[in-house]
Amino acid sequence: MPPADRPTTHRRLHLNAFLMNAGHHDAAWRHPRTQPERVTDLRYFQQLAQTAERGRLDSIFFADGLALWGKVRHNALGGFEPLTLLSALATITEHIGLIATVSTTFNEPFHTARKFASLDHISGGRAGWNIVTSGTVNEARNFGQDEHLEHRLRYARAREFVEVATQLWDSWEDDAILLDRERGVYADTDRVREINHRGAYFGVQGPLNVPRSPQGHPLLVQAGSSEDGKEFAAEYAEAVFTAQQTLADAQAFYKDLKSRLARHGRSENELKVLPGICPVIGSTEAEAQALDRELTELQVPEYGLAQLSGMLGTDLTGLPLDGPLPELPEERDINGNKSRFTLVAELARRDGLTLRELIARLGGGRGHRVVVGTPEQIADQLQEWFSQGAADGFNIMPPHLPGGLEDFVDHVVPLLQRRGLFRTEYTGRTLRDHYGLPRPTNRTANRPATAATPKRQAP
């Protein structure tokens, strides 16, 4: 039965637009359909956000790093700090969720909790936090460190970081503000509590200096797919952005991650898995393939080689582009993004790719799946993964902007709507509403203030 004719159930896709300057393809800025001169123009991102909202997408998302990624000589890199940008976008949108990346390695829980609570208030309950531990030595060197914290320790710190942040969001009860003008009582201080956290990495007294926000907690998103990353996601994440190249790999990841939830007292519906997809769309298959070739021909090999070196933790400078990958380290020896290292290495080995071919293959999605075709072919691919136990939705990564997002919203979304796979109107106001997730219960409500929590030893 062709995908368009398959019966659907009440289950619906979740779609997030991952927006990146001129687009996700590393040569997008050179293509005439893009506007790289506008990467620090607020109106440009306002237009993108409004396009995504017109398509009734669940959310928009901005990645972030604490160093200048890649070689700025050959790509439109750098730009806005995402929480600042999303606060501005909150004022010109009404429904779409607003997800920002913040690192747990180079920030503190108090000011991170404060910023996300503020964004949630500003947006009326649409904030989401993509939790990352950071993965590059250049980020460490911007914070007075010669080397990056070891992978396992980064996740140990991240666990405590999120625990502290959630305690801070719960440090105000929902009904703490009384606004009793007659008695001169603004807030019931029995419902505003210190958290008195003392742990291996953080000491935080609290309470937060922002009242509890519309969602209680922002939506918690995570993107690591290593063993540490998957276990962290099973414990804390409510949505996971991930990268898989094949249906079988995506099904295995989906099953593995969902199977981990029960031991943390969670159900499978409490976490949404959204693989990344970079859709290269044309009105015909030939048109889509021509656009894909145009973007590939605009690539700068020097840039792709540097990017590939970073993914693989191996300096590839000077190696012949038409030769194979050299011998690589084991994943256990990688202190950066372990899951991306393994994905890229396996892709090259499975398909017997030369360095030049691998750079071309990674140009659009950096390891995420690139699908080239008509709107119908893109919709078929999304439906297949969604219906075959590989995804709860997708992290849409337009290869070029603004046109790639417009093509998806105007031509793919209507097909998904006609198939009964995607909403035709927003039915809720908050980001949690869009993802079908409950508002967290305040864990400190009706609990007396306690002494400081005992200090845990660093792992």
C-alpha positions, 0 to 999 in steps of 0.5 A: 500500500503506498504511504499516501493510502495507509490508514493513520491513527490519532498519533501525529508527527512532531516537527521542529525547524532547526534554523542555521544562518544561510542553511544547513548545507556548508555551501548554502551561503554561496548559493544565489537563493540564500541571504548570508548578509542577513545572519545578524539581521533580526528581521531575517529570523523573524521571517523564518520564525513566522514561516515555521509558525505558518506551517504549524510546526511544533518549534524552532531550534537554534544550536549554539557553541561557545567557540567559533565553529569551523573555518569562517573563511569558507562559511557564514558562521557566527551570529546571535546568542540563541536565548537573546534571539528567541526572546525577540522572536517570542514577541512576533510569534504566538504559538511556535515553541522556542528551543535554545541550546545551553551548555552545562559545562560552561554555565551555572545552573542558577543563571541558566534556570533564570534565563529559561524561566524568563523566556517561558514567561516572555513567550507565554509558555513556549521555552525549550532547553537543548541540553548539551555538554559541549564537545570541543577543546576550543570551547574549553580554551575560551573558559580558561581550560587547556583541555576539555573535561572528560566525556563521562565527567561532563555527563556527571556534571550535566546530571547535577546541573539539571537536578539543580535547575529543576529544583530552582524552577520548583522553588516557587509554588504556582500560587505563591504570589498572593497580590494582597494589596490590603494586607501588604502581602505580595507573596506567601513566603512559605511557598517560596523556598531555598533549595540548599543544594550542595553537590559534587559540582554546585552549591546553590542556595536559591530560591530562584528570583523568577516566579514559576513559569507557565510551563513549570519547566521548559521542555527539556531536549537532548541531542547526544546519542552515545551510551552516556547520552542515551542514559541521560536522555532516558532520565531527563529528556522529553525530546531527543534530536538524533542522527541516523542514516538508515531506517534500521539504525533509526529503529534500533536507536528508537527501541533502545532509547524507549526501553531505557525509560521504565527504569527511570519511572517514565513511560514511552510517551514521555520522550519524543524521538526526532531524527534530523532530516535535511530535505533537498526539495524540487518540483520534480526529482530531476530539479531536486537532484540538480539543486543537490549537485549545485550545492555540492559543486559550491563546496570548499574542500578545505572547509569540509576537510577541517569539519571532517577532521573535527568529527573524527578526532583525526587531522586529515590535512594534506591527505588526498581527497580521492583516497580513503579514510586513514586508520581512525581511533576507537570511539572510546578514545574520542573525547568529543561527540562520540555518536557522531564519530561512529556514525561518520566512520561507519558511513564511510566504511559501509559505502566505501567513500573517498574523502571527497565523497564523504565531504559531499555526503556530509555537506547538507546534514553533517551526518544527518540524513539528506533526502533529495526529491519531490515533496511527495517523496519527502513526505513518503520518507517521513511517513515511513520512518514515523509509521515503522517505529523509527521516529515520533517526528523530525528535526527539519534541517533546511539545506538553504534558507529562507527558501528551503524552509518555505518549500517544506512548509508550503509543499510538504506540510500540506501533504502530511496534513492531508494524510492525517499525520500533522496538525492543521491548527494549533490546539494548545498554547504551550510548547508542552501542549504541542508535544503532548507532554504534561506540565511538571508537578512542583516537587517542593509543593507542601514540603517543609524547608530542609537543610542543605542536601548532602554533598556528593563526591565527584565521580 
